[in-house]
Amino acid sequence: MSGSTVTGKKYITIVLLIAASSFMFYASSAGITGATRKNGNGCTCHGAQSSAVQVTINGPASLAAGQTRDYSVVISGGPLNRGGTNISVSAGTLALITGEGTRLANGEITHTSPKTPVSGSVTFNFKFTAPEVSGPITMFANGNSVNLNGNNSGDQWNFAPDKTIDVVTSVEDELRPQIFDLGQNFPNPFNPSTVIPFLIKQAGEIRLGLYDITGREIAVLTEGFHEARDYSIRLNSADYGLTSGVYFYKLQAEGQSAVKKLVLNK
């Protein structure tokens, strides 16, 4: 084989590698989905996860079934010459706001190109419509903070704390006098068991459910007619095969509901 042939093949290989690298960089610059805690491992195409990058989800913590409200993801810290995001929800519908530099793909939101920071942070605004069924849902997001050096060297990213949104039957539920008080479980975090306290102020039918982070009901902890008094329910993780992670418990009575978060650390 001649030296010129070998040199030619090396040249072609180098060109292909450069083209592939450019494509990968372009693809991540145009945003990706499937990278939140709902279904992915983060923005691994942008270097290492770093606590120097702060990502927050802002918006109402309670919505009526079918209600639409504005939300935002804010990114700060890290190199932050530009910032990008991926946003997803366990239920309900995400929608774009014109001019935000975002796109929808597979029901999730991501950026169309890295966004320039303003006053030290990058903000992506969007809309969310709650599902028609009441119950807790979870909103997920991540954010990347990039230095625009042409590769991922020095880039950083982080997850936002998952945001719990309580979907109620009607906004009027929040205006009516509460017929119960739902307390915070103790201890929290817990392992292997914890106690959930609640007060029923008016005798009637109630339902206390346990849910995972996606809003799927795992178990009914108690239901039926309850007299007006204090109650406490002991939750043992082994009874339901729970693994380490975040869960929610929801108390419903007379069309009203309340949700609390609990954390199992095994």
Sequence and secondary structure as in RCSB ss.txt:
>XXXX:A:sequence
MSGSTVTGKKYITIVLLIAASSFMFYASSAGITGATRKNGNGCTCHGAQSSAVQVTINGPASLAAGQTRDYSVVI
SGGPLNRGGTNISVSAGTLALITGEGTRLANGEITHTSPKTPVSGSVTFNFKFTAPEVSGPITMFANGNSVNLNG
NNSGDQWNFAPDKTIDVVTSVEDELRPQIFDLGQNFPNPFNPSTVIPFLIKQAGEIRLGLYDITGREIAVLTEGF
HEARDYSIRLNSADYGLTSGVYFYKLQAEGQSAVKKLVLNK
>XXXX:A:secstr
  HHHHHHHHHHHHHHHHHHHHHHHHHHHT  SS STTTS   GGGSEE TTSEEEEES SEEETT EEEEEEEE
ESSS SEEEEEEEESSSEEEE TTS EEEETTEEEESS B  BTTEEEEEEEEE  SS EEEEEEEEEEEE  SS
SSTT EEEE   EEEEEES GGGGTS  SEEE   BSSSBSSEEEEEEEESS EEEEEEEE TTS EEEEEEEEE
E SSEEEEEEEGGGGT  SEEEEEEEEETTEEEEEEEEE  
